């Protein structure tokens, strides 16, 4: 499978996880020891941590909407734009208390793939509406 095909499969799996709560397709594409480097300097390692991050955000942001869009890829790397929005109604560790207001996030993700699994991710995003 080429990198664009993998990216499109991964994006569909992310949508299933974030928007519908179905984590199985994403788990199949995520290396058990994948390293996620997110904004602010925040890092988690492994599928279980990734799963908890998704479940936590799904609980904290009601009316969650998310969109990943493939931008480019080469070799074993691909890049996606990212948009998220919803209402900040629940606790997120490391964030201010919930406000009940609309939050948005925009950013870029760079994914590194080995053996048809995501093994490393770098993300930079800006989230507004938290305060």
KEKE-3310 file (N, C-alpha, C; in steps of 0.2 Angstrom, whole numbers, plus 5000, padded with zeros to 4 digits):
npx = (5004:5003:5009:4999:4987:4988:4987:4974:4966:4970:4965:4951:4950:4953:4942:4931:4935:4936:4923:4913:4917:4922:4935:4942:4947:4957:4966:4971:4980:4989:5004:5009:5018:5018:5024:5018:5019:5013:5005:5002:5020:5018:5018:5014:5015:5011:4998:4987:4988:4985:4972:4966:4967:4959:4946:4945:4945:4933:4924:4925:4922:4908:4897:4906:4916:4927:4940:4952:4963:4971:4987:5000:5012:5026:5038:5039:5032:5018:5007:4994:4981:4972:4956:4946:4931:4919:4909:4915:4914:4918:4930:4948:4963:4976:4971:4962:4947:4931:4921:4909:4909:4911:4924:4939:4951:4965:4977:4993:4998:5011:5015:5024:5027:5029:5030:5016:5010:5007:5020:5026:5022:5020:5013:5006:4996:4983:4973:4957:4946:4946:4946)
npy = (4994:5011:5027:5037:5030:5023:5034:5038:5028:5028:5040:5038:5028:5036:5045:5036:5032:5045:5051:5042:5033:5020:5011:5001:5000:5010:5005:4995:5001:5008:5008:4998:5004:5017:5034:5049:5066:5081:5097:5108:5106:5090:5073:5057:5039:5024:5013:5012:5024:5033:5029:5032:5046:5049:5045:5053:5066:5065:5064:5076:5086:5090:5088:5085:5088:5084:5085:5077:5080:5074:5080:5079:5067:5056:5043:5036:5045:5056:5070:5079:5091:5098:5099:5104:5105:5109:5109:5114:5105:5096:5089:5091:5084:5095:5106:5121:5123:5117:5127:5128:5134:5136:5127:5127:5120:5120:5113:5105:5088:5077:5061:5046:5031:5013:4997:4997:5003:5017:5024:5036:5052:5069:5084:5100:5112:5125:5129:5137:5146:5140:5148)
npz = (5000:4996:5002:5002:5001:5013:5022:5019:5023:5037:5041:5039:5049:5061:5060:5063:5076:5084:5081:5081:5091:5089:5091:5086:5071:5071:5081:5074:5065:5072:5080:5094:5102:5098:5097:5102:5099:5104:5104:5119:5123:5124:5127:5123:5124:5115:5111:5121:5128:5118:5115:5127:5127:5116:5121:5132:5127:5119:5129:5136:5126:5120:5106:5097:5083:5070:5058:5048:5035:5021:5015:5009:5005:5007:5004:5019:5026:5030:5029:5037:5038:5051:5060:5073:5083:5095:5110:5126:5139:5149:5160:5156:5159:5163:5157:5157:5168:5162:5151:5145:5133:5115:5108:5097:5086:5076:5066:5061:5057:5056:5051:5054:5047:5048:5043:5039:5050:5061:5069:5074:5078:5075:5080:5078:5085:5087:5100:5103:5114:5126:5138)
capx = (5000:5007:5008:4993:4982:4988:4985:4967:4964:4971:4960:4944:4950:4952:4935:4928:4937:4934:4917:4909:4919:4924:4942:4946:4950:4962:4970:4974:4984:4993:5009:5007:5022:5019:5025:5014:5022:5008:5005:5009:5025:5015:5020:5012:5017:5008:4991:4983:4988:4982:4965:4964:4967:4953:4941:4945:4942:4926:4920:4926:4920:4902:4896:4913:4917:4934:4942:4959:4963:4978:4990:5005:5016:5032:5041:5035:5029:5012:5005:4987:4978:4967:4952:4942:4927:4914:4908:4920:4909:4921:4937:4953:4969:4981:4968:4957:4940:4926:4918:4903:4909:4914:4932:4941:4958:4968:4984:4996:5000:5016:5015:5029:5024:5033:5026:5009:5008:5009:5025:5028:5017:5022:5008:5006:4990:4981:4966:4954:4939:4946:4945)
capy = (5000:5017:5031:5041:5025:5021:5040:5039:5022:5030:5046:5035:5025:5042:5047:5031:5033:5051:5054:5037:5029:5014:5012:4995:5001:5014:5001:4990:5005:5011:5003:4998:5009:5024:5040:5055:5072:5085:5104:5111:5100:5085:5067:5050:5033:5018:5013:5013:5031:5036:5027:5036:5053:5050:5044:5059:5072:5063:5065:5083:5090:5088:5090:5085:5088:5083:5083:5077:5080:5072:5086:5076:5061:5054:5038:5033:5051:5059:5076:5080:5096:5095:5104:5101:5110:5107:5113:5112:5103:5091:5090:5088:5085:5100:5111:5125:5120:5118:5134:5127:5138:5132:5127:5125:5118:5120:5112:5100:5082:5073:5054:5042:5024:5008:4991:4998:5005:5023:5023:5042:5058:5076:5088:5107:5115:5130:5128:5143:5145:5137:5152)
capz = (5000:4996:5008:5002:5003:5020:5025:5018:5028:5044:5042:5041:5056:5066:5061:5067:5084:5087:5080:5083:5097:5087:5091:5083:5065:5073:5084:5069:5061:5077:5083:5101:5105:5094:5101:5099:5101:5103:5107:5120:5123:5127:5123:5126:5121:5115:5109:5127:5130:5112:5116:5133:5125:5112:5125:5137:5123:5118:5135:5138:5121:5117:5099:5094:5076:5068:5051:5046:5028:5018:5012:5005:5008:5003:5007:5025:5030:5027:5032:5037:5041:5057:5063:5078:5086:5100:5116:5131:5144:5153:5162:5152:5163:5160:5154:5162:5169:5157:5151:5141:5127:5109:5107:5090:5086:5070:5066:5056:5059:5052:5053:5051:5046:5047:5042:5039:5057:5063:5074:5077:5076:5077:5079:5081:5084:5091:5102:5106:5117:5133:5144)
cpx = (5005:5005:5001:4987:4982:4985:4977:4963:4964:4966:4953:4944:4949:4945:4931:4929:4934:4927:4911:4910:4921:4931:4946:4949:4957:4968:4974:4980:4990:4998:5008:5012:5023:5020:5022:5017:5017:5009:5001:5014:5022:5016:5016:5014:5013:5000:4986:4983:4984:4974:4962:4963:4961:4947:4940:4942:4935:4921:4920:4923:4914:4901:4902:4913:4925:4935:4949:4958:4970:4980:4995:5008:5021:5036:5037:5032:5023:5010:4998:4986:4973:4963:4947:4937:4922:4913:4912:4916:4912:4928:4942:4960:4974:4978:4964:4951:4936:4922:4911:4903:4912:4921:4933:4949:4960:4975:4986:4998:5005:5016:5020:5026:5029:5029:5019:5006:5011:5014:5027:5023:5020:5016:5009:5000:4989:4974:4963:4948:4940:4945:4940)
cpy = (5006:5022:5035:5036:5023:5027:5040:5033:5025:5036:5043:5031:5030:5044:5042:5031:5039:5053:5048:5032:5022:5014:5006:4996:5005:5010:4997:4994:5008:5006:5003:5002:5015:5029:5046:5061:5078:5092:5104:5105:5095:5079:5061:5045:5027:5019:5015:5020:5035:5035:5032:5044:5054:5050:5050:5065:5071:5065:5072:5088:5087:5091:5090:5084:5088:5082:5083:5077:5079:5078:5083:5071:5059:5048:5035:5039:5053:5065:5077:5087:5094:5101:5100:5106:5106:5111:5110:5111:5099:5093:5087:5089:5090:5106:5115:5121:5121:5124:5133:5131:5133:5133:5125:5124:5117:5118:5107:5094:5079:5066:5050:5035:5019:5001:4992:5000:5012:5022:5030:5047:5064:5080:5095:5110:5121:5129:5134:5141:5141:5141:5157)
cpz = (5000:5001:5008:5003:5010:5024:5025:5023:5035:5045:5043:5047:5062:5066:5065:5075:5087:5086:5082:5089:5095:5086:5087:5076:5066:5076:5079:5065:5066:5080:5090:5105:5102:5099:5097:5103:5099:5106:5113:5121:5127:5123:5127:5121:5121:5113:5115:5128:5124:5113:5122:5131:5121:5116:5130:5133:5121:5123:5137:5133:5118:5110:5095:5086:5074:5061:5050:5038:5025:5014:5007:5009:5004:5007:5013:5029:5026:5032:5031:5040:5046:5059:5068:5081:5090:5106:5122:5137:5150:5155:5157:5156:5159:5157:5159:5163:5163:5157:5148:5135:5121:5109:5100:5091:5078:5070:5060:5060:5054:5055:5050:5052:5045:5047:5043:5046:5058:5069:5077:5074:5079:5076:5082:5079:5089:5093:5105:5109:5124:5139:5143)
residu = (UNK:UNK:UNK:UNK:UNK:UNK:UNK:UNK:UNK:UNK:UNK:UNK:UNK:UNK:UNK:UNK:UNK:UNK:UNK:UNK:UNK:UNK:UNK:UNK:UNK:UNK:UNK:UNK:UNK:UNK:UNK:UNK:UNK:UNK:UNK:UNK:UNK:UNK:UNK:UNK:UNK:UNK:UNK:UNK:UNK:UNK:UNK:UNK:UNK:UNK:UNK:UNK:UNK:UNK:UNK:UNK:UNK:UNK:UNK:UNK:UNK:UNK:UNK:UNK:UNK:UNK:UNK:UNK:UNK:UNK:UNK:UNK:UNK:UNK:UNK:UNK:UNK:UNK:UNK:UNK:UNK:UNK:UNK:UNK:UNK:UNK:UNK:UNK:UNK:UNK:UNK:UNK:UNK:UNK:UNK:UNK:UNK:UNK:UNK:UNK:UNK:UNK:UNK:UNK:UNK:UNK:UNK:UNK:UNK:UNK:UNK:UNK:UNK:UNK:UNK:UNK:UNK:UNK:UNK:UNK:UNK:UNK:UNK:UNK:UNK:UNK:UNK:UNK:UNK:UNK:UNK)
# end
